[in-house]
Amino acid sequence: PHSIVDVLGTYYTLSHLSPLLHTLFFTMADPRTSFASLQQQIASTPKSNNTRDDDRQCSSVSTTVASARNEIFRLGAYAGSMCTSFLSVPNDRSNSSNASSNDASNSFWAASSSSSSSQLRDEVATQLGMIFIQLFTICNVCDIDLCTSVLKKVELNGRKYPVELCKGKSGKYTNYSSQTGITKSEGQSTIDSPIKDNSDVDVSRNDEDGGEEDTTTVEGITFLIRHFANERLWNRFHTPRNIALALLGEVGELAELFQWSGDVDKTDESNDNTAESVGGNPVAKQSGLMTIGWTEEEVDKVGQEVADVTIYLIRLADICHVSLAKNAVRLLEERGANTDVL
């Protein structure tokens, strides 16, 4: 028997045949959606006709700091649209100790609410899907594996926020630095993380979390993040507007990594960053940001900030009863048929 990842991988080689095939496949297929398949499809889907010509060309061939910054701007625009919609959603309820994440504004987010609420919910769902696609796009431009980056960051967050120290508390990780040894300047790298890919994560099913533990899928990562919050009794803090603001803050931190870089690459075009050997000895090929002079440490920081935005996005979708995978697939289908959609 073939795994869903194998099946999806085979399908995407044929996806250009017909938009109808795309719809039919995802109607019949296992509802779980792998990160790898989404990242591959997003990389191969034509960009909007509204995209700058130089950005379209650069991002499809090689990484430039200008193309990366363009995608950060686009992420900020989508996050701004989400914030505009959140001006109209109900205020969060109290952060009382007996409130759960799904209690906040639950009458609004429930599928059975009024048609006007349904329209706004659909609008928010579309915006979350657009942000999700854009995070994959940034990763494709920077040559970062989004799934692995998220898993590495969850592992690091587990060490920054030990369950026994932060249960029911909303304080910063620096409150626990004396016990964890992780400070603003120490212990923050994920370069040497024990997580090398999603096969290194072992998540047990938990009836309370009610989720899927396959960390190759969007649904599995959703379960992982939900389980992380449940263990620490953070549900009362995880209300829609709280998480939306947290996501916005992380978009700002990602932008901060590019704000003073300018639009000119660090390396000269004459430098050969793709050499296969030096002095007869094979060397590892660089890719993504490292081909334009960014260090491994700088790329690690980019991966972490993209992961932070993604974690909050997945958590926000979870508590708002939005299927990120379903909305991303729908938007990609629409973009394939009409390149003005995104």
C-alpha positions as CSV (number, residue, x, y, z in Angstrom):
1,P,0.0,0.0,0.0
2,H,1.2,3.5,-0.8
3,S,1.2,6.3,1.8
4,I,-0.8,9.5,1.1
5,V,2.5,11.3,0.6
6,D,3.5,8.9,-2.2
7,V,0.1,9.2,-3.8
8,L,0.1,13.0,-3.6
9,G,3.6,13.1,-5.0
10,T,2.5,11.0,-8.0
11,Y,-0.6,13.1,-8.5
12,Y,1.2,16.4,-8.6
13,T,3.3,15.3,-11.6
14,L,0.0,15.0,-13.5
15,S,-1.8,18.0,-11.9
16,H,-1.4,20.1,-15.1
17,L,-3.8,17.8,-17.0
18,S,-7.1,19.3,-15.7
19,P,-8.4,21.5,-12.9
20,L,-11.3,19.0,-12.7
21,L,-8.8,16.2,-11.9
22,H,-7.5,18.3,-9.1
23,T,-11.0,18.8,-7.6
24,L,-11.9,15.1,-8.0
25,F,-8.6,13.9,-6.5
26,F,-9.0,15.9,-3.3
27,T,-12.6,14.9,-3.0
28,M,-11.7,11.2,-3.1
29,A,-8.3,11.3,-1.4
30,D,-7.5,10.9,2.3
31,P,-8.4,14.3,3.8
32,R,-4.9,14.6,5.4
33,T,-2.7,17.0,3.5
34,S,1.1,16.7,3.6
35,F,3.3,19.7,4.0
36,A,5.7,18.4,1.3
37,S,2.9,18.1,-1.3
38,L,1.6,21.6,-0.6
39,Q,5.1,23.1,-0.8
40,Q,5.7,21.3,-4.1
41,Q,2.4,22.4,-5.6
42,I,2.9,26.0,-4.5
43,A,6.3,26.1,-6.1
44,S,4.9,24.9,-9.4
45,T,1.7,27.0,-9.5
46,P,1.9,30.1,-11.6
47,K,2.2,33.4,-9.8
48,S,-0.5,36.1,-10.1
49,N,-0.4,38.4,-13.1
50,N,-0.2,41.2,-10.6
51,T,3.2,40.0,-9.4
52,R,6.2,42.0,-10.4
53,D,8.0,40.6,-13.5
54,D,11.4,40.6,-11.9
55,D,10.0,38.9,-8.8
56,R,8.3,36.2,-10.9
57,Q,11.5,35.5,-12.8
58,C,13.8,35.6,-9.7
59,S,11.7,33.5,-7.4
60,S,11.3,30.7,-9.9
61,V,15.0,30.4,-10.9
62,S,17.1,31.5,-7.9
63,T,16.9,33.3,-4.6
64,T,17.6,37.0,-4.4
65,V,17.3,39.2,-1.4
66,A,14.9,41.4,-3.4
67,S,12.6,38.5,-4.2
68,A,12.6,37.4,-0.6
69,R,11.8,40.9,0.6
70,N,9.0,41.1,-2.0
71,E,7.4,37.9,-0.5
72,I,7.7,39.4,3.0
73,F,5.8,42.5,1.9
74,R,3.2,40.3,0.4
75,L,2.9,38.3,3.7
76,G,2.4,41.6,5.5
77,A,-0.3,42.6,3.1
78,Y,-2.2,39.4,3.7
79,A,-1.8,39.7,7.5
80,G,-3.1,43.3,7.2
81,S,-6.2,42.0,5.4
82,M,-6.7,39.5,8.2
83,C,-6.5,42.2,10.8
84,T,-9.1,44.3,8.9
85,S,-11.5,41.4,9.2
86,F,-10.7,40.9,12.8
87,L,-12.0,44.4,13.5
88,S,-15.4,43.0,12.8
89,V,-15.3,39.7,14.7
90,P,-16.6,39.5,18.3
91,N,-14.3,40.5,21.2
92,D,-12.7,37.6,23.0
93,R,-14.2,36.4,26.2
94,S,-12.4,36.7,29.6
95,N,-9.1,34.8,30.1
96,S,-10.7,33.1,33.2
97,S,-9.2,29.9,34.3
98,N,-12.3,27.9,33.3
99,A,-12.4,29.2,29.7
100,S,-11.2,26.9,26.9
101,S,-9.8,28.0,23.5
102,N,-13.0,27.0,21.7
103,D,-15.3,28.8,24.1
104,A,-14.1,32.2,23.0
105,S,-16.7,33.8,20.7
106,N,-17.9,30.3,20.0
107,S,-21.3,31.5,18.8
108,F,-19.6,33.4,16.0
109,W,-17.2,30.7,14.9
110,A,-19.8,28.0,15.1
111,A,-20.9,26.7,11.7
112,S,-24.6,27.1,12.6
113,S,-24.4,30.9,13.2
114,S,-26.1,33.5,11.1
115,S,-25.4,34.1,7.4
116,S,-23.7,37.4,8.0
117,S,-21.4,35.7,10.5
118,S,-20.8,32.9,8.0
119,Q,-19.7,35.4,5.3
120,L,-17.2,37.0,7.7
121,R,-16.0,33.5,8.8
122,D,-15.5,32.5,5.2
123,E,-13.5,35.8,4.6
124,V,-11.2,35.0,7.5
125,A,-10.8,31.4,6.4
126,T,-9.7,32.7,2.9
127,Q,-7.3,35.1,4.4
128,L,-5.7,32.4,6.7
129,G,-5.4,30.2,3.6
130,M,-3.6,33.0,1.7
131,I,-1.2,33.6,4.6
132,F,-0.5,29.8,4.7
133,I,0.3,29.7,1.0
134,Q,2.5,32.8,1.3
135,L,4.5,31.2,4.1
136,F,5.2,28.3,1.8
137,T,6.2,30.7,-1.0
138,I,8.7,32.5,1.3
139,C,10.2,29.1,2.2
140,N,10.5,28.1,-1.5
141,V,12.3,31.4,-2.3
142,C,14.6,30.9,0.7
143,D,15.0,27.2,0.3
144,I,13.6,26.3,3.7
145,D,11.6,23.2,4.5
146,L,8.5,24.6,6.4
147,C,7.5,21.4,8.1
148,T,11.0,20.7,9.5
149,S,11.3,24.3,10.6
150,V,8.0,24.1,12.5
151,L,9.0,20.9,14.2
152,K,12.4,22.2,15.2
153,K,10.8,25.3,16.7
154,V,8.2,23.3,18.6
155,E,11.1,21.2,20.0
156,L,12.9,24.4,21.0
157,N,9.8,25.9,22.5
158,G,9.3,22.7,24.6
159,R,12.7,23.4,26.2
160,K,12.0,27.1,26.6
161,Y,8.6,26.5,28.2
162,P,8.9,23.3,30.3
163,V,5.4,22.1,31.3
164,E,6.2,21.9,35.0
165,L,7.3,25.6,35.1
166,C,4.8,27.3,32.9
167,K,1.5,25.4,33.3
168,G,-1.3,27.9,33.3
169,K,1.0,30.9,32.9
170,S,1.4,33.3,30.0
171,G,4.9,34.7,30.9
172,K,7.9,35.0,28.5
173,Y,10.5,32.2,28.3
174,T,13.0,34.5,29.9
175,N,11.0,34.0,33.2
176,Y,12.4,30.5,33.2
177,S,15.9,31.2,32.0
178,S,17.5,30.4,35.3
179,Q,16.1,26.8,35.1
180,T,16.3,26.2,31.3
181,G,19.6,28.1,30.5
182,I,17.9,29.6,27.5
183,T,18.2,33.4,27.3
184,K,17.8,36.0,24.6
185,S,21.3,35.3,23.4
186,E,22.0,31.7,24.4
187,G,20.4,28.5,23.4
188,Q,18.2,29.9,20.7
189,S,19.7,28.1,17.6
190,T,18.0,25.2,16.0
191,I,20.9,24.3,13.8
192,D,21.9,21.5,16.0
193,S,18.4,20.5,16.8
194,P,17.7,16.8,17.4
195,I,14.9,17.2,14.9
196,K,16.4,16.7,11.4
197,D,13.1,16.0,9.7
198,N,9.5,15.0,10.6
199,S,10.5,11.4,11.2
200,D,12.2,12.4,14.4
201,V,9.0,13.5,16.1
202,D,7.1,11.0,18.2
203,V,3.7,12.3,19.2
204,S,1.3,10.0,21.1
205,R,-2.4,10.2,20.4
206,N,-4.3,11.9,23.3
207,D,-8.1,11.6,23.6
208,E,-8.3,15.1,25.0
209,D,-6.5,16.6,22.0
210,G,-8.6,14.5,19.6
211,G,-6.1,14.8,16.8
212,E,-3.8,13.0,14.3
213,E,-0.2,12.5,15.2
214,D,1.3,12.2,11.7
215,T,3.6,15.1,11.6
216,T,4.1,15.1,7.9
217,T,0.6,16.5,7.5
218,V,-1.1,19.8,8.3
219,E,-3.6,18.0,10.5
220,G,-0.8,16.2,12.4
221,I,1.1,19.5,13.1
222,T,-2.2,21.0,14.2
223,F,-2.6,18.2,16.7
224,L,1.0,18.6,17.9
225,I,0.5,22.4,18.5
226,R,-2.9,21.7,20.2
227,H,-1.3,19.1,22.4
228,F,1.5,21.5,23.3
229,A,-1.0,24.1,24.4
230,N,-3.2,21.6,26.3
231,E,-0.3,20.3,28.3
232,R,0.6,23.8,29.5
233,L,-3.1,24.8,30.2
234,W,-2.8,27.7,27.7
235,N,-6.2,27.3,26.2
236,R,-7.7,30.2,28.2
237,F,-5.1,32.5,26.6
238,H,-5.5,31.1,23.1
239,T,-8.5,33.1,22.0
240,P,-8.9,34.2,18.4
241,R,-8.0,37.9,18.8
242,N,-5.1,37.1,21.1
243,I,-3.6,34.6,18.6
244,A,-4.2,37.0,15.7
245,L,-2.2,39.7,17.4
246,A,0.5,37.2,18.3
247,L,0.7,36.2,14.6
248,L,1.0,39.8,13.5
249,G,3.8,40.3,16.0
250,E,5.7,37.4,14.5
251,V,5.3,38.7,11.0
252,G,7.0,41.9,12.2
253,E,9.9,39.8,13.6
254,L,10.3,38.0,10.3
255,A,10.3,41.4,8.5
256,E,12.9,42.7,10.9
257,L,15.5,40.1,9.6
258,F,15.3,41.7,6.2
259,Q,14.7,45.3,7.0
260,W,18.3,46.6,6.7
261,S,19.5,44.0,4.1
262,G,18.7,46.2,1.1
263,D,17.7,44.7,-2.2
264,V,21.3,43.9,-3.4
265,D,22.7,40.4,-2.7
266,K,25.7,40.1,-0.4
267,T,27.7,38.0,-2.8
268,D,29.1,39.2,-6.1
269,E,27.6,37.6,-9.2
270,S,31.1,36.4,-10.2
271,N,31.3,34.2,-7.0
272,D,30.5,30.5,-7.7
273,N,28.4,29.2,-4.9
274,T,27.5,26.0,-6.7
275,A,31.0,24.5,-7.0
276,E,30.9,20.8,-6.7
277,S,34.5,20.5,-5.5
278,V,37.4,22.5,-4.2
279,G,40.9,21.1,-4.7
280,G,39.4,17.8,-5.8
281,N,37.4,17.5,-2.6
282,P,33.5,17.5,-2.9
283,V,31.8,20.3,-1.1
284,A,28.1,20.7,-0.1
285,K,26.2,22.8,-2.5
286,Q,24.6,25.9,-1.0
287,S,21.1,26.9,-1.8
288,G,18.6,29.6,-1.0
289,L,19.7,32.5,1.1
290,M,23.2,31.0,1.6
291,T,23.9,31.3,-2.2
292,I,23.6,35.1,-1.8
293,G,25.9,35.4,1.2
294,W,23.6,34.7,4.2
295,T,25.2,32.6,7.0
296,E,23.8,29.4,8.3
297,E,22.9,31.2,11.6
298,E,21.0,33.9,9.7
299,V,19.1,31.4,7.6
300,D,18.3,29.5,10.9
301,K,16.7,32.7,12.3
302,V,14.6,33.1,9.2
303,G,13.4,29.5,9.5
304,Q,12.5,30.1,13.1
305,E,10.5,33.3,12.4
306,V,8.7,31.7,9.5
307,A,7.9,28.8,11.9
308,D,6.7,31.1,14.6
309,V,4.2,32.7,12.2
310,T,3.1,29.3,11.0
311,I,2.6,28.0,14.5
312,Y,0.3,30.9,15.4
313,L,-1.5,30.6,12.1
314,I,-2.2,26.9,12.6
315,R,-3.3,27.5,16.2
316,L,-5.6,30.4,15.0
317,A,-7.2,28.2,12.4
318,D,-7.7,25.4,14.9
319,I,-9.5,27.5,17.5
320,C,-11.6,29.2,14.7
321,H,-12.6,25.8,13.2
322,V,-10.9,26.7,9.9
323,S,-9.3,24.0,7.7
324,L,-6.0,25.5,6.5
325,A,-5.3,22.7,4.2
326,K,-8.7,22.8,2.6
327,N,-8.6,26.5,2.0
328,A,-5.0,26.5,0.7
329,V,-6.0,23.7,-1.8
330,R,-9.1,25.7,-2.9
331,L,-7.1,28.9,-3.4
332,L,-4.4,27.1,-5.3
333,E,-7.0,25.6,-7.6
334,E,-8.5,29.0,-8.2
335,R,-5.1,30.5,-8.8
336,G,-4.4,27.8,-11.4
337,A,-7.5,28.6,-13.3
338,N,-7.2,32.4,-12.8
339,T,-3.8,33.9,-12.0
340,D,-5.4,37.1,-10.7
341,V,-6.8,35.3,-7.7
342,L,-3.8,35.7,-5.4
